[in-house]
Amino acid sequence: MGTVPVGRKKRADAAGGPQTFRSPTAVLVWWVWLLFAAANLVDLAVQGRDHLSLVAAAILVLATGIAYVTAQRPRIVADSAGVTVVNPLRDHHVGWAEVTNVDLADLLRVHTRDKVISSWAVHYSRRRKLTADARARRAASRAASGGRSRVGTFGLENFGSGGRSMGYGSAPSSATSSAEAEAERIARVLGEYATTARAETAWSGDTVAIAGLPDPAREVEPAREIEPAPDAAVDPRVAAWREPLTSTWDRTALLAVLIPALILLIVALV
């Protein structure tokens, strides 16, 4: 899953393009299945001449549609306006200021003011994470105890070489490169985007309110109306960040599943 370097950008930059987060394993599964299905369909087209071959071909097409919506489609797209969660059949878009939290359960979850959206693109296993951390701690403990034993047996020179080759830094690196660590990093990056947008939105609102207040050091003429500063009130970035959650069905994804299912039903009944 691709990530944005933490600390380099607090918010996705529209000039640099949107940031896309997805599972490389799912994409690999999709392409492997596509090649497998294409080879089998060609074989059925060349050699198949009976009703069973038609049923098998319809099943392959239906399975390909399911693989498309479950492996190829899911992703998270973060841009300068908000975040879009693309799930198998539905797309969810919300402005950054409307995102209240981003956390991890079995899937990455985007909390909004209206509901919680779970993303199929980022999976997370707390059990695997705890197992990896425990394995890293055990490896570090064995390395430390091995280094201490070398002190008593072989002297300080062997302790120095052993300490450098079996230090604490070698074991935890495998845990930080795991899928769970990557999911945590994605959740942290998305959370930073949302936090920054909420802070800037609140600051912009305070600025507009202050711009409409009279200056106490000056005498206000009764006949003149005080108007807020129009430039401060109209900020396209803030308007985009405040966009509420919208959820839509994806027509292509629906057709990719419904049409093969209908074909299979017709072929099986004929």
Kinemage of the C-alpha trace (Angstrom):
@kinemage 1
@onewidth
@group {chain A} dominant
@subgroup {mainchain}
@vectorlist {calphas} color= white
{ca met a 1} P 0.000 0.000 0.000
{ca gly a 2} L 1.457 3.333 -0.983
{ca thr a 3} L 1.895 5.985 1.668
{ca val a 4} L 2.625 9.676 2.011
{ca pro a 5} L 5.838 10.438 3.973
{ca val a 6} L 4.824 11.571 7.434
{ca gly a 7} L 5.902 15.151 8.151
{ca arg a 8} L 6.504 16.092 4.528
{ca lys a 9} L 2.909 17.036 3.793
{ca lys a 10} L 0.257 17.803 6.364
{ca arg a 11} L -2.438 17.720 3.734
{ca ala a 12} L -2.623 16.240 0.235
{ca asp a 13} L -1.487 18.770 -2.321
{ca ala a 14} L -3.763 19.164 -5.341
{ca ala a 15} L -0.822 20.262 -7.465
{ca gly a 16} L 0.985 17.002 -6.724
{ca gly a 17} L -2.079 14.897 -7.427
{ca pro a 18} L -4.173 12.717 -5.145
{ca gln a 19} L -2.585 10.055 -2.961
{ca thr a 20} L -3.907 6.517 -3.481
{ca phe a 21} L -3.701 3.790 -0.840
{ca arg a 22} L -4.461 0.192 -1.795
{ca ser a 23} L -3.304 -3.353 -1.173
{ca pro a 24} L -0.603 -4.557 -3.601
{ca thr a 25} L -1.496 -8.129 -2.678
{ca ala a 26} L -5.077 -7.621 -3.819
{ca val a 27} L -3.894 -6.121 -7.111
{ca leu a 28} L -1.578 -9.090 -7.645
{ca val a 29} L -4.416 -11.519 -6.943
{ca trp a 30} L -6.582 -9.683 -9.474
{ca trp a 31} L -4.032 -9.932 -12.279
{ca val a 32} L -3.223 -13.578 -11.537
{ca trp a 33} L -6.914 -14.456 -11.601
{ca leu a 34} L -7.460 -12.454 -14.811
{ca leu a 35} L -4.718 -14.391 -16.600
{ca phe a 36} L -6.060 -17.687 -15.250
{ca ala a 37} L -9.630 -16.906 -16.318
{ca ala a 38} L -8.568 -15.702 -19.774
{ca ala a 39} L -6.541 -18.878 -20.410
{ca asn a 40} L -9.434 -21.096 -19.337
{ca leu a 41} L -11.971 -19.163 -21.423
{ca val a 42} L -9.771 -19.548 -24.488
{ca asp a 43} L -9.470 -23.265 -23.797
{ca leu a 44} L -13.252 -23.603 -23.398
{ca ala a 45} L -13.843 -21.652 -26.603
{ca val a 46} L -11.514 -23.946 -28.541
{ca gln a 47} L -12.429 -27.328 -27.075
{ca gly a 48} L -15.789 -26.885 -25.353
{ca arg a 49} L -18.800 -27.946 -27.343
{ca asp a 50} L -21.333 -28.990 -24.714
{ca his a 51} L -23.655 -27.374 -22.181
{ca leu a 52} L -21.242 -28.010 -19.311
{ca ser a 53} L -18.614 -25.875 -21.041
{ca leu a 54} L -21.074 -22.979 -21.265
{ca val a 55} L -21.835 -23.272 -17.564
{ca ala a 56} L -18.117 -23.365 -16.733
{ca ala a 57} L -17.497 -20.282 -18.878
{ca ala a 58} L -20.348 -18.408 -17.194
{ca ile a 59} L -18.945 -19.316 -13.769
{ca leu a 60} L -15.508 -18.016 -14.796
{ca val a 61} L -16.996 -14.728 -15.981
{ca leu a 62} L -18.969 -14.328 -12.741
{ca ala a 63} L -15.885 -15.104 -10.629
{ca thr a 64} L -13.932 -12.524 -12.641
{ca gly a 65} L -16.563 -9.894 -11.892
{ca ile a 66} L -16.410 -10.722 -8.196
{ca ala a 67} L -12.605 -10.574 -8.251
{ca tyr a 68} L -12.789 -7.172 -9.921
{ca val a 69} L -15.044 -5.587 -7.304
{ca thr a 70} L -13.295 -7.180 -4.306
{ca ala a 71} L -9.626 -7.016 -5.355
{ca gln a 72} L -9.208 -4.411 -8.096
{ca arg a 73} L -11.634 -1.676 -7.031
{ca pro a 74} L -11.029 -1.117 -3.281
{ca arg a 75} L -8.766 1.854 -2.582
{ca ile a 76} L -8.526 5.071 -0.576
{ca val a 77} L -7.940 8.311 -2.479
{ca ala a 78} L -6.818 11.365 -0.494
{ca asp a 79} L -6.713 14.736 -2.247
{ca ser a 80} L -6.667 18.371 -1.194
{ca ala a 81} L -10.458 18.444 -0.671
{ca gly a 82} L -11.181 15.236 1.197
{ca val a 83} L -10.962 11.467 1.215
{ca thr a 84} L -12.741 8.981 -1.040
{ca val a 85} L -13.218 5.408 0.158
{ca val a 86} L -13.786 3.109 -2.814
{ca asn a 87} L -15.353 -0.162 -1.674
{ca pro a 88} L -16.498 -3.116 -3.815
{ca leu a 89} L -19.874 -1.651 -4.799
{ca arg a 90} L -20.049 1.839 -3.272
{ca asp a 91} L -17.967 5.020 -3.250
{ca his a 92} L -17.888 7.288 -0.190
{ca his a 93} L -16.510 10.837 -0.296
{ca val a 94} L -16.231 13.302 2.581
{ca gly a 95} L -14.400 16.581 3.146
{ca trp a 96} L -11.466 16.591 5.528
{ca ala a 97} L -13.151 18.857 8.079
{ca glu a 98} L -16.016 16.347 8.396
{ca val a 99} L -13.640 13.501 9.333
{ca thr a 100} L -13.601 13.150 13.106
{ca asn a 101} L -11.236 10.188 13.442
{ca val a 102} L -9.363 7.490 11.524
{ca asp a 103} L -8.666 4.196 13.281
{ca leu a 104} L -8.107 0.496 12.690
{ca ala a 105} L -10.267 -2.501 13.548
{ca asp a 106} L -10.291 -5.450 11.142
{ca leu a 107} L -10.397 -2.762 8.438
{ca leu a 108} L -9.360 0.872 8.359
{ca arg a 109} L -12.296 3.026 9.493
{ca val a 110} L -13.005 6.647 8.629
{ca his a 111} L -15.257 8.271 11.235
{ca thr a 112} L -17.428 11.128 10.006
{ca arg a 113} L -20.087 13.236 11.687
{ca asp a 114} L -22.784 11.038 10.141
{ca lys a 115} L -21.430 7.474 10.146
{ca val a 116} L -18.356 5.247 10.132
{ca ile a 117} L -16.992 4.061 6.772
{ca ser a 118} L -14.911 0.870 6.691
{ca ser a 119} L -12.419 0.556 3.845
{ca trp a 120} L -11.851 -2.773 2.125
{ca ala a 121} L -8.500 -1.497 0.836
{ca val a 122} L -6.629 -1.601 4.171
{ca his a 123} L -6.822 -4.712 6.325
{ca tyr a 124} L -5.477 -4.950 9.851
{ca ser a 125} L -4.998 -7.899 12.194
{ca arg a 126} L -4.341 -7.056 15.828
{ca arg a 127} L -3.413 -10.693 16.504
{ca arg a 128} L -0.708 -10.703 13.815
{ca lys a 129} L 0.557 -7.340 15.070
{ca leu a 130} L 0.828 -8.589 18.664
{ca thr a 131} L 2.485 -11.802 17.470
{ca ala a 132} L 5.048 -9.858 15.429
{ca asp a 133} L 5.804 -7.528 18.341
{ca ala a 134} L 6.214 -10.460 20.736
{ca arg a 135} L 8.516 -12.235 18.267
{ca ala a 136} L 10.609 -9.088 17.897
{ca arg a 137} L 10.903 -8.709 21.673
{ca arg a 138} L 11.959 -12.349 22.063
{ca ala a 139} L 14.577 -11.967 19.331
{ca ala a 140} L 15.924 -8.803 20.951
{ca ser a 141} L 16.021 -10.528 24.348
{ca arg a 142} L 17.933 -13.496 22.909
{ca ala a 143} L 20.355 -11.133 21.196
{ca ala a 144} L 20.964 -9.245 24.437
{ca ser a 145} L 21.429 -12.399 26.502
{ca gly a 146} L 23.747 -13.834 23.840
{ca gly a 147} L 25.855 -10.684 23.954
{ca arg a 148} L 26.130 -10.857 27.740
{ca ser a 149} L 27.162 -14.517 27.624
{ca arg a 150} L 29.978 -13.648 25.209
{ca val a 151} L 31.368 -11.182 27.768
{ca gly a 152} L 31.963 -13.856 30.351
{ca thr a 153} L 33.269 -16.485 27.946
{ca phe a 154} L 35.251 -14.733 25.244
{ca gly a 155} L 35.940 -11.278 26.600
{ca leu a 156} L 35.104 -7.742 25.595
{ca glu a 157} L 36.258 -7.983 21.962
{ca asn a 158} L 33.684 -10.641 21.041
{ca phe a 159} L 31.024 -8.720 22.937
{ca gly a 160} L 31.627 -5.676 20.731
{ca ser a 161} L 31.335 -7.610 17.454
{ca gly a 162} L 28.387 -9.648 18.666
{ca gly a 163} L 26.598 -6.571 19.964
{ca arg a 164} L 26.843 -4.848 16.602
{ca ser a 165} L 25.632 -7.856 14.596
{ca met a 166} L 22.811 -8.821 16.947
{ca gly a 167} L 21.653 -5.473 18.336
{ca tyr a 168} L 18.163 -4.332 19.179
{ca gly a 169} L 17.679 -2.592 15.849
{ca ser a 170} L 17.720 -5.776 13.753
{ca ala a 171} L 14.666 -7.534 15.163
{ca pro a 172} L 12.028 -4.797 15.304
{ca ser a 173} L 12.666 -3.845 11.668
{ca ser a 174} L 10.734 -6.906 10.481
{ca ala a 175} L 7.733 -5.829 12.545
{ca thr a 176} L 7.753 -2.283 11.211
{ca ser a 177} L 7.721 -3.577 7.621
{ca ser a 178} L 4.637 -5.733 8.168
{ca ala a 179} L 1.219 -5.055 6.659
{ca glu a 180} L -0.076 -4.048 10.080
{ca ala a 181} L 2.597 -1.385 10.499
{ca glu a 182} L 1.798 -0.079 7.028
{ca ala a 183} L -1.903 0.108 7.910
{ca glu a 184} L -1.069 2.055 11.067
{ca arg a 185} L 1.013 4.489 9.031
{ca ile a 186} L -1.815 5.049 6.534
{ca ala a 187} L -4.286 5.684 9.351
{ca arg a 188} L -1.861 8.149 10.935
{ca val a 189} L -1.333 10.048 7.671
{ca leu a 190} L -5.075 10.321 6.975
{ca gly a 191} L -5.639 11.428 10.564
{ca glu a 192} L -3.051 14.204 10.150
{ca tyr a 193} L -4.791 15.419 6.999
{ca ala a 194} L -8.127 15.592 8.810
{ca thr a 195} L -6.702 17.227 11.947
{ca thr a 196} L -4.952 19.941 9.936
{ca ala a 197} L -8.071 20.677 7.881
{ca arg a 198} L -10.271 20.898 10.997
{ca ala a 199} L -7.821 23.287 12.655
{ca glu a 200} L -7.572 25.541 9.602
{ca thr a 201} L -11.358 25.468 9.165
{ca ala a 202} L -11.875 26.527 12.780
{ca trp a 203} L -9.260 29.275 12.414
{ca ser a 204} L -10.938 30.509 9.226
{ca gly a 205} L -14.306 30.659 10.998
{ca asp a 206} L -12.826 32.666 13.856
{ca thr a 207} L -11.226 35.058 11.371
{ca val a 208} L -14.531 35.696 9.615
{ca ala a 209} L -16.289 36.327 12.924
{ca ile a 210} L -13.622 38.747 14.083
{ca ala a 211} L -13.676 40.575 10.721
{ca gly a 212} L -17.375 41.414 11.241
{ca leu a 213} L -16.941 42.999 14.678
{ca pro a 214} L -16.684 46.798 15.068
{ca asp a 215} L -13.427 48.325 16.130
{ca pro a 216} L -13.899 49.611 19.741
{ca ala a 217} L -11.196 52.263 19.208
{ca arg a 218} L -13.282 54.008 16.567
{ca glu a 219} L -16.637 55.689 16.771
{ca val a 220} L -19.204 53.798 14.714
{ca glu a 221} L -21.600 55.849 12.670
{ca pro a 222} L -25.215 54.787 13.326
{ca ala a 223} L -26.295 55.045 9.709
{ca arg a 224} L -23.538 52.777 8.379
{ca glu a 225} L -24.000 48.998 8.381
{ca ile a 226} L -21.087 46.790 9.280
{ca glu a 227} L -20.417 43.998 6.790
{ca pro a 228} L -18.085 41.029 7.251
{ca ala a 229} L -15.031 40.798 5.060
{ca pro a 230} L -16.158 38.931 1.931
{ca asp a 231} L -12.713 37.589 1.069
{ca ala a 232} L -12.364 35.900 4.446
{ca ala a 233} L -15.845 34.396 4.277
{ca val a 234} L -15.357 32.787 0.879
{ca asp a 235} L -12.513 30.267 0.927
{ca pro a 236} L -12.785 27.471 -1.645
{ca arg a 237} L -10.536 25.185 0.394
{ca val a 238} L -12.718 25.469 3.484
{ca ala a 239} L -15.858 24.937 1.399
{ca ala a 240} L -14.378 21.714 0.003
{ca trp a 241} L -13.255 20.514 3.443
{ca arg a 242} L -16.773 21.009 4.804
{ca glu a 243} L -18.391 18.848 2.140
{ca pro a 244} L -20.605 16.293 3.931
{ca leu a 245} L -20.460 12.552 3.394
{ca thr a 246} L -21.881 11.347 0.087
{ca ser a 247} L -22.278 7.651 -0.767
{ca thr a 248} L -23.056 6.404 -4.263
{ca trp a 249} L -23.458 3.015 -5.909
{ca asp a 250} L -20.902 2.377 -8.652
{ca arg a 251} L -22.717 1.354 -11.845
{ca thr a 252} L -19.706 -0.418 -13.359
{ca ala a 253} L -19.189 -2.555 -10.264
{ca leu a 254} L -22.868 -3.499 -10.125
{ca leu a 255} L -22.913 -4.465 -13.803
{ca ala a 256} L -19.694 -6.458 -13.401
{ca val a 257} L -21.497 -8.739 -10.952
{ca leu a 258} L -25.151 -8.640 -12.030
{ca ile a 259} L -24.675 -9.298 -15.758
{ca pro a 260} L -22.478 -12.424 -15.302
{ca ala a 261} L -24.886 -13.659 -12.614
{ca leu a 262} L -27.812 -13.235 -15.006
{ca ile a 263} L -25.901 -15.018 -17.789
{ca leu a 264} L -25.100 -17.905 -15.473
{ca leu a 265} L -28.717 -18.168 -14.421
{ca ile a 266} L -29.922 -18.247 -18.029
{ca val a 267} L -27.306 -20.793 -19.097
{ca ala a 268} L -28.045 -23.050 -16.120
{ca leu a 269} L -31.809 -23.014 -16.742
{ca val a 270} L -31.673 -23.568 -20.503
